[in-house]
Amino acid sequence: MVKLKTLSQTPASLGYTFPPEWSPHRATWFSWPRPEGISFPDRYHTVPENLARIFKEIAPRERVEINVPNGNYERIVRAQLTGHGCPLENIFFHHIKTNESWCRDHGPAFVQRRTQSGRKETAIVDWGFNAWGGKYPPFDDDDRVPTEIAKELGLPVFYPGIIMEGGSVEFNGLGTILTTTQCLLHKNRNPRLSKVQIEQTLKDYYGQSHVCWLGDGIAGDDTDGHIDDLARFINPATIVMGVEEDPKDENFAVLRDNLSRVKKLKDQGGRPFDIVEIPMPGVIEFDGQRLPATYVNFYFINGALLVPTFRNKKNDRKALQILQSHLPKHKVIGIDCVELIWGLGAIHCLSQQQPR
């Protein structure tokens, strides 16, 4: 492990930018959930099999990096994965403690730049993390994850000094960030910062030039409206939006509002976006609690797109077909996430890409 190098300038000033998710990956990072954690009360026993299904799709295409607290956990997780038929080739473990499993939010933001010789250089942005506005203490181990990974990989680190979760921002790869006012302007994150200051920080530390805003998030989302449950880029010009057709559903009005907003947005060059509508999976509940089920929480890996499904045969099939029609060069793969969504997240929430 090399000595940590801290960079005091901003990524943007040094030529770094955050690559879009569909750019080539070196690896995908996960933080293995703990049985004593709060994310899957009374249902943790169902989670290892679900994760094994996800890893089986990723590992043939790119490395899978898993954070576990120690060697004992590593042995347990290895046995669980093997027991669920997941080969361990291309799966690697790191003894990095976490409080919960949502690596999208507490994990590192990898930024890259090209040198004059054409070589890529990678660094890590370590945003502050406070468990979605202080909802679920303790979160000190989660908050340290990006720096611990930087130490292991020997990468330099930027420290913006503000709270930011990876699931709250979305990138088109040409300079545009998509986010929501409900989350980023919420007073439980950065109450002393104005909208203008937050926009500038996003541009400075993600190396982007333009910020687009949507409104509120979907029902059951405890993150205060993360964009990765609501609207996602699948290429620089195209945004996929979840839509709800049932006027009695809690999501009907909020998704209609966001659809009207997204139709008015312009990209970094002043052009409107192409909008692709996909259905919502309907009401998914457990013990009377509405869960934030959405097909929009998909995740790009090398050559494929992993899409959460929820045992709604009609809408599962329709969402997968629509996504496949717009991504002919990717294999669109549905993965049952009915058990995972009890933790109030799915595939994208659990994962964090490391660019090649």
C-alpha positions as CSV (number, residue, x, y, z in Angstrom):
1,M,0.0,0.0,0.0
2,V,1.5,3.3,-1.1
3,K,1.3,6.6,0.7
4,L,-1.9,8.5,0.0
5,K,-1.5,11.5,-2.3
6,T,-4.0,14.3,-1.8
7,L,-4.7,16.7,-4.6
8,S,-5.7,20.3,-3.6
9,Q,-6.8,21.6,-6.9
10,T,-10.1,20.6,-8.5
11,P,-10.4,17.7,-11.0
12,A,-11.7,20.1,-13.7
13,S,-8.7,22.4,-13.3
14,L,-6.4,19.4,-13.9
15,G,-8.3,18.0,-16.8
16,Y,-10.1,15.2,-15.1
17,T,-13.6,14.2,-15.9
18,F,-16.1,11.5,-14.8
19,P,-16.7,9.0,-17.6
20,P,-20.2,7.9,-18.5
21,E,-21.2,4.5,-17.2
22,W,-21.2,2.9,-20.6
23,S,-17.5,3.6,-21.2
24,P,-15.2,0.6,-20.8
25,H,-14.8,-0.7,-17.2
26,R,-11.8,-2.1,-15.5
27,A,-14.0,-3.3,-12.7
28,T,-17.2,-3.0,-10.7
29,W,-17.0,-2.4,-6.9
30,F,-19.4,-3.7,-4.3
31,S,-19.6,-3.6,-0.5
32,W,-20.9,-6.9,0.9
33,P,-23.9,-6.4,3.2
34,R,-23.5,-7.5,6.9
35,P,-26.2,-9.7,8.5
36,E,-26.2,-7.2,11.4
37,G,-26.7,-4.2,9.1
38,I,-29.9,-2.3,8.8
39,S,-30.5,-2.7,5.0
40,F,-32.2,-6.1,4.9
41,P,-34.0,-6.6,8.3
42,D,-35.0,-10.3,8.6
43,R,-34.3,-10.9,4.9
44,Y,-30.5,-11.0,4.8
45,H,-30.6,-14.7,4.1
46,T,-32.1,-14.0,0.6
47,V,-29.4,-11.5,-0.4
48,P,-26.3,-13.7,-1.1
49,E,-28.1,-15.6,-3.9
50,N,-29.3,-12.4,-5.5
51,L,-25.8,-10.9,-5.4
52,A,-24.3,-14.2,-6.8
53,R,-26.7,-13.9,-9.8
54,I,-25.4,-10.3,-10.4
55,F,-21.7,-11.3,-10.1
56,K,-22.1,-14.2,-12.5
57,E,-23.1,-11.8,-15.2
58,I,-20.4,-9.3,-14.4
59,A,-17.3,-11.5,-13.8
60,P,-17.0,-12.8,-17.3
61,R,-16.9,-9.3,-18.6
62,E,-14.9,-7.4,-16.0
63,R,-13.4,-7.7,-12.5
64,V,-15.7,-7.8,-9.5
65,E,-14.1,-6.1,-6.5
66,I,-15.8,-6.7,-3.1
67,N,-15.3,-4.9,0.2
68,V,-15.5,-7.1,3.2
69,P,-14.6,-6.3,6.8
70,N,-11.9,-9.0,7.3
71,G,-10.6,-12.4,6.3
72,N,-13.3,-14.2,8.2
73,Y,-16.0,-12.4,6.2
74,E,-14.0,-13.1,3.0
75,R,-14.1,-16.9,3.7
76,I,-17.8,-16.7,4.5
77,V,-18.6,-14.8,1.3
78,R,-16.5,-17.0,-0.8
79,A,-18.4,-20.0,0.5
80,Q,-21.8,-18.3,-0.1
81,L,-20.9,-17.4,-3.6
82,T,-19.7,-20.9,-4.4
83,G,-22.8,-22.4,-2.8
84,H,-25.0,-20.3,-5.1
85,G,-23.1,-21.4,-8.2
86,C,-21.0,-18.3,-8.7
87,P,-17.4,-19.0,-9.9
88,L,-14.8,-17.0,-8.1
89,E,-12.6,-16.4,-11.1
90,N,-12.3,-12.6,-11.6
91,I,-13.7,-11.9,-8.2
92,F,-11.4,-10.1,-5.7
93,F,-11.7,-9.2,-2.1
94,H,-10.6,-6.1,-0.1
95,H,-10.6,-5.9,3.7
96,I,-12.3,-2.5,3.9
97,K,-15.0,-2.1,6.6
98,T,-18.4,-0.7,5.6
99,N,-21.6,0.0,7.5
100,E,-23.9,-0.9,4.7
101,S,-23.8,-2.2,1.2
102,W,-24.7,0.8,-1.0
103,C,-21.4,1.3,-2.9
104,R,-23.0,3.6,-5.4
105,D,-23.4,6.2,-2.7
106,H,-20.4,5.6,-0.4
107,G,-17.9,4.3,-2.9
108,P,-15.3,6.3,-4.9
109,A,-16.0,8.5,-7.9
110,F,-13.3,7.6,-10.4
111,V,-12.3,10.5,-12.6
112,Q,-9.8,10.3,-15.5
113,R,-7.7,12.4,-17.8
114,R,-5.4,11.8,-20.7
115,T,-1.8,12.9,-20.6
116,Q,0.0,14.6,-23.5
117,S,1.3,11.1,-24.4
118,G,-2.2,9.8,-24.6
119,R,-2.0,7.7,-21.4
120,K,-5.0,7.6,-19.1
121,E,-4.6,8.8,-15.5
122,T,-7.1,7.9,-12.8
123,A,-7.9,9.6,-9.5
124,I,-10.6,9.3,-6.9
125,V,-13.1,12.0,-5.6
126,D,-14.0,11.3,-2.0
127,W,-17.2,13.1,-1.4
128,G,-18.5,13.3,2.2
129,F,-21.2,10.7,3.1
130,N,-23.8,11.1,5.9
131,A,-26.1,8.2,5.2
132,W,-28.7,10.1,3.1
133,G,-29.0,13.1,5.4
134,G,-28.1,11.4,8.7
135,K,-31.0,8.9,8.6
136,Y,-29.0,5.8,9.4
137,P,-26.1,6.2,11.8
138,P,-23.4,5.1,12.2
139,F,-21.9,5.8,8.8
140,D,-18.2,6.5,9.6
141,D,-16.9,3.3,8.0
142,D,-18.9,4.0,4.8
143,D,-17.5,7.6,4.7
144,R,-13.9,6.2,4.7
145,V,-14.4,3.8,1.8
146,P,-13.1,6.0,-1.1
147,T,-9.9,6.8,0.7
148,E,-9.3,3.2,1.7
149,I,-9.8,2.1,-1.9
150,A,-7.4,4.9,-3.1
151,K,-4.8,3.6,-0.7
152,E,-5.1,0.1,-2.0
153,L,-5.0,1.2,-5.7
154,G,-2.3,3.8,-5.2
155,L,-4.5,6.6,-6.7
156,P,-4.5,10.3,-5.7
157,V,-7.6,11.7,-4.0
158,F,-9.6,14.9,-4.2
159,Y,-11.7,16.1,-1.2
160,P,-14.6,18.4,-2.2
161,G,-15.6,18.8,1.4
162,I,-19.4,18.5,0.8
163,I,-21.9,15.7,1.0
164,M,-22.7,13.9,-2.3
165,E,-24.0,10.4,-3.2
166,G,-23.3,8.7,-6.5
167,G,-26.9,7.7,-7.0
168,S,-27.9,11.4,-7.0
169,V,-26.1,12.3,-10.2
170,E,-26.2,11.0,-13.7
171,F,-23.8,11.8,-16.7
172,N,-24.1,11.9,-20.4
173,G,-20.4,11.7,-21.1
174,L,-20.3,15.1,-23.0
175,G,-20.4,17.4,-20.0
176,T,-24.0,17.2,-18.7
177,I,-25.1,16.1,-15.2
178,L,-28.7,15.2,-14.4
179,T,-29.9,15.4,-10.8
180,T,-32.9,16.3,-8.7
181,T,-33.7,19.4,-6.6
182,Q,-35.3,17.2,-3.9
183,C,-32.0,15.5,-3.1
184,L,-29.2,18.0,-3.8
185,L,-31.0,21.0,-2.4
186,H,-32.2,19.1,0.7
187,K,-31.2,20.8,3.9
188,N,-30.0,17.5,5.4
189,R,-27.0,17.4,3.0
190,N,-25.3,20.8,2.5
191,P,-27.6,23.4,4.1
192,R,-25.1,26.3,3.7
193,L,-24.7,25.9,0.0
194,S,-27.0,27.6,-2.6
195,K,-28.1,25.9,-5.8
196,V,-25.5,27.9,-7.8
197,Q,-22.7,26.8,-5.4
198,I,-23.8,23.2,-5.6
199,E,-23.8,23.4,-9.4
200,Q,-20.3,24.8,-9.4
201,T,-19.0,22.1,-7.1
202,L,-20.5,19.4,-9.3
203,K,-18.8,21.0,-12.4
204,D,-15.5,21.4,-10.6
205,Y,-15.2,17.9,-9.0
206,Y,-16.8,15.8,-11.8
207,G,-15.2,17.8,-14.6
208,Q,-18.5,18.7,-16.3
209,S,-19.9,21.9,-17.8
210,H,-23.7,21.7,-17.5
211,V,-26.3,20.7,-14.8
212,C,-29.9,19.7,-15.5
213,W,-32.5,19.5,-12.7
214,L,-35.5,17.3,-12.3
215,G,-37.9,17.5,-9.3
216,D,-38.9,14.8,-6.7
217,G,-38.1,11.1,-6.6
218,I,-40.4,8.1,-6.5
219,A,-42.5,6.6,-3.7
220,G,-40.6,4.6,-1.2
221,D,-37.2,6.1,-1.9
222,D,-35.5,7.0,1.4
223,T,-32.7,8.9,-0.4
224,D,-34.7,12.0,-0.9
225,G,-35.1,11.5,-4.7
226,H,-32.0,9.9,-6.2
227,I,-31.9,10.3,-10.0
228,D,-31.0,6.6,-10.5
229,D,-34.5,5.6,-9.6
230,L,-36.1,8.2,-11.9
231,A,-34.2,9.0,-15.1
232,R,-31.0,7.7,-16.7
233,F,-28.8,8.4,-19.8
234,I,-28.2,5.5,-22.2
235,N,-26.2,7.6,-24.6
236,P,-25.2,11.3,-24.7
237,A,-28.5,12.4,-26.3
238,T,-31.0,10.0,-24.7
239,I,-32.7,9.9,-21.3
240,V,-34.8,6.9,-20.2
241,M,-37.7,7.8,-17.9
242,G,-39.9,5.7,-15.8
243,V,-43.7,6.4,-16.4
244,E,-46.7,5.2,-14.4
245,E,-50.0,4.7,-16.3
246,D,-52.2,4.1,-13.2
247,P,-53.5,7.5,-12.0
248,K,-54.2,6.0,-8.6
249,D,-50.5,5.1,-8.1
250,E,-48.4,7.3,-5.8
251,N,-45.9,7.7,-8.6
252,F,-48.3,8.9,-11.3
253,A,-48.2,12.6,-10.6
254,V,-44.5,12.8,-9.7
255,L,-43.4,11.0,-12.8
256,R,-45.7,13.1,-15.0
257,D,-44.2,16.2,-13.5
258,N,-40.6,14.9,-14.2
259,L,-41.5,13.9,-17.7
260,S,-42.7,17.4,-18.4
261,R,-39.5,18.8,-16.9
262,V,-37.2,16.5,-18.9
263,K,-38.9,17.5,-22.2
264,K,-37.8,21.1,-21.5
265,L,-34.2,20.3,-20.7
266,K,-31.3,21.1,-23.0
267,D,-27.9,19.5,-23.2
268,Q,-24.5,21.1,-22.9
269,G,-24.8,22.3,-26.5
270,G,-28.4,23.6,-26.1
271,R,-30.1,20.7,-27.8
272,P,-33.2,18.9,-26.4
273,F,-32.8,15.3,-25.3
274,D,-34.4,12.2,-26.9
275,I,-36.8,10.7,-24.3
276,V,-37.5,7.0,-24.0
277,E,-40.4,6.0,-21.7
278,I,-40.4,2.7,-20.0
279,P,-43.1,1.4,-17.6
280,M,-42.9,1.2,-13.9
281,P,-43.2,-2.3,-12.3
282,G,-46.3,-1.4,-10.3
283,V,-46.6,-1.5,-6.5
284,I,-44.1,-3.6,-4.7
285,E,-44.6,-3.8,-1.0
286,F,-43.2,-5.8,1.9
287,D,-44.9,-5.8,5.4
288,G,-47.1,-2.9,4.1
289,Q,-44.1,-0.7,3.1
290,R,-44.0,0.7,-0.4
291,L,-40.6,-0.1,-2.0
292,P,-38.8,2.0,-4.6
293,A,-39.0,-0.6,-7.4
294,T,-38.0,0.8,-10.8
295,Y,-36.4,-0.6,-14.0
296,V,-34.4,2.6,-14.3
297,N,-32.0,1.4,-11.6
298,F,-30.1,-0.5,-14.3
299,Y,-26.4,-0.8,-14.6
300,F,-24.0,-0.8,-17.6
301,I,-21.2,-3.4,-17.7
302,N,-18.9,-4.2,-20.5
303,G,-21.1,-5.3,-23.4
304,A,-24.3,-5.6,-21.3
305,L,-27.0,-3.8,-19.3
306,L,-28.2,-5.4,-16.1
307,V,-31.9,-4.5,-15.4
308,P,-33.7,-5.1,-12.2
309,T,-37.0,-7.0,-12.6
310,F,-39.9,-7.5,-10.2
311,R,-42.0,-10.5,-11.2
312,N,-44.5,-8.3,-13.2
313,K,-44.3,-10.4,-16.3
314,K,-45.9,-7.9,-18.6
315,N,-44.0,-4.8,-17.5
316,D,-40.7,-6.7,-16.9
317,R,-40.8,-7.9,-20.5
318,K,-41.8,-4.6,-22.0
319,A,-39.1,-2.7,-20.1
320,L,-36.4,-5.1,-21.3
321,Q,-37.6,-5.1,-24.9
322,I,-37.6,-1.3,-25.0
323,L,-34.1,-1.0,-23.5
324,Q,-32.8,-3.7,-25.9
325,S,-34.3,-1.9,-28.9
326,H,-32.3,1.2,-28.0
327,L,-29.1,-0.6,-27.1
328,P,-28.4,-3.0,-30.0
329,K,-24.7,-3.4,-29.1
330,H,-25.5,-4.4,-25.5
331,K,-27.0,-7.6,-24.2
332,V,-29.9,-6.5,-22.0
333,I,-30.2,-8.9,-19.0
334,G,-33.0,-8.9,-16.5
335,I,-32.2,-9.9,-12.9
336,D,-34.9,-10.6,-10.3
337,C,-34.5,-8.0,-7.6
338,V,-37.6,-8.6,-5.5
339,E,-35.4,-9.6,-2.5
340,L,-32.9,-6.8,-3.0
341,I,-35.5,-4.0,-3.2
342,W,-36.4,-4.7,0.5
343,G,-33.1,-2.8,1.2
344,L,-34.6,0.1,-0.8
345,G,-32.2,-0.2,-3.7
346,A,-31.3,-2.5,-6.6
347,I,-28.4,-3.1,-9.0
348,H,-27.2,0.4,-9.6
349,C,-27.4,1.4,-6.0
350,L,-25.1,-1.5,-5.0
351,S,-22.5,-1.0,-7.7
352,Q,-19.7,1.5,-8.6
353,Q,-17.8,1.3,-11.8
354,Q,-14.1,1.7,-12.1
355,P,-13.2,2.9,-15.7
356,R,-10.5,1.2,-17.7
